Amino acid sequence: MVIEQGRWHSRRTAWKPHGDSVRNLRTVQDTEPEIAVEGNLRRAGASMPKSRTHEVMTKHTYFEYEEFEWHKYRSFSAKGDSTADVHWPEHALEPDQRISERRETYHAKFSVNADDGEREYVTELDEATWRTLKVGLKCRLKVSAFSDEVKQVTALRQR
């Protein structure tokens, strides 16, 4: 689970902002020097006419404001060895906080006794399959021939 914190940030732009995430909007007009170039229109292939440059004062309009933005604040996760251990983490939200993401993944670790010793395989499962598993339950694993990726898990019936 990911918690985000909202904050107001000062901004200055040439375009006027709008919306609920904007506050304290001010219009600011500045007079700033710019270089003006004066010259004559020329035709292709003609010699370049001389141009003159001079400084002029021009007015610019800007908008200063504050904009509300969300930033990642904290993440929480819960882990457990059985279905009874796993639950959504509990967190009391402060003002200007929100839960931005809730994602659940279920992993299982399998131990296999092989001729060359014990091997472990970890795989991500869907919730329904994960909930059927118990510690000590025998399962059949379908494993990739080229990696240790578990392709399929089938619980074997207890006799």
C-alpha positions as CSV (number, residue, x, y, z in Angstrom):
1,M,0.0,0.0,0.0
2,V,1.4,3.4,-0.9
3,I,0.5,6.6,1.0
4,E,0.9,10.0,-0.7
5,Q,1.2,13.4,1.0
6,G,-0.2,16.6,-0.6
7,R,1.8,19.8,-0.6
8,W,1.4,23.3,-2.1
9,H,4.2,24.4,-4.4
10,S,4.9,27.9,-5.7
11,R,4.9,28.2,-9.5
12,R,5.4,30.9,-12.1
13,T,4.2,30.4,-15.7
14,A,3.4,32.4,-18.8
15,W,0.0,30.8,-19.1
16,K,-2.9,31.2,-16.7
17,P,-3.6,28.1,-14.6
18,H,-7.1,27.0,-13.6
19,G,-8.7,24.2,-11.5
20,D,-9.2,23.2,-7.9
21,S,-5.5,22.5,-7.4
22,V,-4.6,26.2,-7.8
23,R,-4.7,28.9,-5.1
24,N,-3.3,32.4,-4.5
25,L,-3.2,33.3,-8.2
26,R,-1.6,36.6,-9.0
27,T,-1.0,38.4,-12.3
28,V,2.4,39.9,-12.5
29,Q,3.5,42.3,-15.3
30,D,7.2,42.9,-15.8
31,T,9.0,45.2,-18.2
32,E,12.2,43.7,-19.4
33,P,14.8,44.7,-22.0
34,E,14.9,42.8,-25.3
35,I,17.1,43.1,-28.4
36,A,15.2,44.2,-31.5
37,V,16.6,43.6,-34.9
38,E,15.6,45.8,-37.8
39,G,16.4,44.8,-41.4
40,N,15.1,44.7,-44.9
41,L,13.4,41.8,-46.6
42,R,15.8,40.1,-49.0
43,R,15.4,37.7,-51.8
44,A,17.2,34.4,-52.1
45,G,20.6,34.8,-53.6
46,A,20.7,38.5,-53.0
47,S,23.4,40.1,-50.9
48,M,22.7,40.4,-47.2
49,P,21.5,43.9,-46.3
50,K,22.9,45.5,-43.1
51,S,20.6,45.3,-40.1
52,R,20.5,47.3,-36.9
53,T,19.9,46.1,-33.4
54,H,18.8,48.1,-30.4
55,E,17.4,47.5,-27.0
56,V,13.7,48.0,-26.4
57,M,11.6,47.6,-23.2
58,T,8.8,45.1,-23.5
59,K,6.0,44.1,-21.2
60,H,5.6,40.5,-20.2
61,T,2.7,39.0,-18.2
62,Y,3.3,36.1,-15.8
63,F,1.1,34.2,-13.4
64,E,2.4,33.4,-9.9
65,Y,0.4,30.8,-7.9
66,E,0.5,27.8,-5.6
67,E,-0.4,24.3,-7.0
68,F,-1.3,21.3,-4.9
69,E,0.7,18.2,-5.8
70,W,0.8,14.6,-4.5
71,H,4.1,13.0,-3.6
72,K,4.9,9.5,-2.4
73,Y,5.2,9.6,1.3
74,R,5.4,6.1,2.6
75,S,4.8,2.4,1.7
76,F,3.5,-0.4,3.8
77,S,3.4,-4.1,3.3
78,A,2.3,-7.1,5.3
79,K,3.9,-10.6,5.3
80,G,3.0,-13.8,6.9
81,D,3.5,-17.6,6.8
82,S,-0.2,-18.5,6.6
83,T,-3.4,-17.1,5.3
84,A,-4.3,-16.0,8.8
85,D,-1.2,-13.7,9.0
86,V,-1.9,-11.7,5.8
87,H,-4.1,-8.5,6.0
88,W,-4.0,-5.0,4.7
89,P,-1.7,-2.8,6.8
90,E,-3.5,-0.4,9.0
91,H,-2.5,3.3,8.9
92,A,-4.4,6.4,10.1
93,L,-4.3,9.0,7.4
94,E,-3.3,12.5,8.3
95,P,-4.9,15.6,6.7
96,D,-3.7,16.0,3.0
97,Q,-2.8,12.3,2.8
98,R,-4.3,9.6,0.6
99,I,-3.9,6.0,-0.4
100,S,-2.7,6.0,-4.0
101,E,-2.0,2.3,-4.6
102,R,-3.2,-0.9,-3.2
103,R,-1.6,-3.9,-4.7
104,E,-1.5,-7.5,-3.5
105,T,0.8,-10.2,-4.4
106,Y,1.0,-13.8,-3.1
107,H,4.3,-15.7,-3.0
108,A,4.9,-19.3,-1.9
109,K,8.2,-21.0,-1.2
110,F,8.5,-24.7,-2.1
111,S,11.3,-27.0,-0.9
112,V,12.2,-30.0,-3.1
113,N,14.4,-32.9,-2.0
114,A,16.4,-33.8,-5.1
115,D,19.3,-36.2,-5.7
116,D,21.7,-33.3,-5.5
117,G,20.3,-31.9,-2.3
118,E,17.4,-29.7,-1.3
119,R,16.3,-26.9,-3.6
120,E,13.9,-24.1,-3.1
121,Y,11.5,-22.5,-5.6
122,V,9.7,-19.2,-5.0
123,T,6.8,-18.2,-7.2
124,E,4.0,-15.6,-7.3
125,L,0.5,-17.1,-7.2
126,D,-3.0,-15.9,-7.6
127,E,-4.9,-15.5,-4.3
128,A,-7.2,-18.5,-4.8
129,T,-4.3,-20.9,-5.3
130,W,-2.3,-19.3,-2.5
131,R,-5.2,-19.7,-0.1
132,T,-5.5,-23.5,-0.8
133,L,-1.8,-24.0,0.3
134,K,-0.8,-25.1,3.8
135,V,2.7,-25.6,5.3
136,G,3.7,-29.2,4.7
137,L,1.2,-29.8,1.8
138,K,2.7,-31.8,-1.0
139,C,2.5,-30.2,-4.4
140,R,3.5,-30.9,-8.0
141,L,5.5,-28.1,-9.6
142,K,5.9,-27.6,-13.3
143,V,9.3,-25.8,-13.6
144,S,10.8,-24.2,-16.7
145,A,13.6,-26.3,-18.3
146,F,15.8,-23.2,-18.8
147,S,15.3,-21.5,-15.5
148,D,14.0,-22.0,-12.0
149,E,10.7,-20.3,-12.9
150,V,7.6,-22.2,-11.6
151,K,5.1,-22.4,-14.3
152,Q,2.3,-24.3,-12.5
153,V,1.5,-25.5,-8.9
154,T,-0.9,-28.4,-8.3
155,A,-1.7,-29.4,-4.7
156,L,-1.6,-33.2,-4.3
157,R,-4.5,-34.9,-2.4
158,Q,-3.7,-36.1,1.1
159,R,-4.2,-39.8,1.7
